Amino acid sequence: MTDFSKTRAMFHIPEGMTYLNGNSLGPMPRGCEASIVNFLNDEWKTELIKGWNTKGWFTQTNTIGDRVGKLIGAPEGTTVLGDTLSIKVFQAVAAGLALVPDRRVILSDNGNFPTDLYMVEGLMNLKNDGYDLRTPDPLDVMAQIDETVAVVMLTEVDYRTGCKHDMAQIIAKAHSVGAIVVWDLAHSAGAVPVDVIAADADFAIGCTYKFLNGGPGAPAFIYVAERLHNDVEPALAGWHGHAAPFAFDLSYRPAENIERLRIGTPSIAAFSLLSAALDVWDHADMNDVRARSIELSELFIAEVEKRCAGVTLASPRNADQRGSHVSFEFEHGFACMQALIAEKVIGDFRAPNIMRFGIAPLFNDENDILRAVSKLEDILNNETWKEERFQQRGLVT
Ligand SMILES: *Cc1c(COP(=O)(O)O)cnc(C)c1O
């Protein structure tokens, strides 16, 4: 059994703060401090360029990638790190389209995170070859998977509502009609158990700064099923994905296997932070995390519905259909969230009216849930959200 008091102690959470935003930016694992100082003093400062060999920098895309992969059921050698999730969307969808060259439909849904859709729009403009992006309601996706679809691109857990697609079922249907599926696991990795092998996933991508706590701008990951490795044509053909990067050939030759999904020089400082963040997972079992997340989410929903009049659950009521965040609709959600933040209860707001609360059992407990509900109850009862200072919108919500 995972000892959650132990994992909680592995994070730095400011005194008095209730942090329910680990779904957007995980808090800092204490180990990150020593790890980055070590990187500065014992690696960059002293080794300089030799560090690529002597400190294993060149292979960290894969060695640390394997540790991320383990959390989504990926075998070694099938996951690499680097770049941002937006770039990974482009890479995966471009590769998927090249595998099904005779079809022109990309099927997503209107609950997908906008950058995923924007990246596909950009890719379609670039290809300029009659592609069509469809975005039905999430519940209508299954019905629209047919022989015209080249790639199904979905985010497993909806960033606003927390509503979860049935990954295995969608993959099975897509494969039965010859389509490729790209899963965005941004709100799944470290949040819900994922088994890319059992589900027979083709491509899976995600970021490591949300539930994996790798820090702002931590590298993204891409998983590719082994059966596809050598059929993937990298659209972003960078030198780190070349078969012989230091031969400096004038033309591109893809590396064998997952290596070809590497692009260019990654941030080694960011790897040092992510690596320390992943150490926390050595003390946690994903199934325990899921069970605890459901327990805390159910408590949160029950207490809010009992005590906080005027807000409406925007997430599925059935825990099996939810990821690891819980959202409520409230007409004045933005101002209400600002009032909560002023009380040191940190969640976030997503337009048009969603107050979103991440539940991350590695560091959240019952006290966090009960304190958040009490503050929300007070703010609603006293209509504190009406204060002028809570109406100001910052650059980032
Ligand atoms: C958080 C998130 C992103 C963010 O992409 P970046 O390139 O890391 O900024 C993309 N897609 C989804 C589904 C997300 O939840």
The ligand as a MOL file (V3000), in Angstrom:
LIG
                    3D

  0  0  0     0  0            999 V3000
M  V30 BEGIN CTAB
M  V30 COUNTS 15 15 0 0 0
M  V30 BEGIN ATOM
M  V30 1 C -1.8590 20.9760 -20.8380 0
M  V30 2 C -2.2350 20.4960 -22.1860 0
M  V30 3 C -1.5080 20.8910 -23.3180 0
M  V30 4 C -0.3700 21.8780 -23.2140 0
M  V30 5 O 0.4950 21.8210 -24.2910 0
M  V30 6 P 1.9440 22.4920 -24.1600 0
M  V30 7 O 2.5490 22.3780 -25.4840 0
M  V30 8 O 2.6800 21.7580 -23.0760 0
M  V30 9 O 1.7410 23.9160 -23.7390 0
M  V30 10 C -1.8610 20.3450 -24.5410 0
M  V30 11 N -2.8920 19.4870 -24.6560 0
M  V30 12 C -3.6230 19.1050 -23.5790 0
M  V30 13 C -4.7500 18.1450 -23.7560 0
M  V30 14 C -3.3300 19.6110 -22.3290 0
M  V30 15 O -4.0630 19.2650 -21.2770 0
M  V30 END ATOM
M  V30 BEGIN BOND
M  V30 1 1 1 2
M  V30 2 1 2 3
M  V30 3 2 2 14
M  V30 4 1 3 4
M  V30 5 2 3 10
M  V30 6 1 4 5
M  V30 7 1 5 6
M  V30 8 2 6 7
M  V30 9 1 6 8
M  V30 10 1 6 9
M  V30 11 1 10 11
M  V30 12 2 11 12
M  V30 13 1 12 13
M  V30 14 1 12 14
M  V30 15 1 14 15
M  V30 END BOND
M  V30 END CTAB
M  END
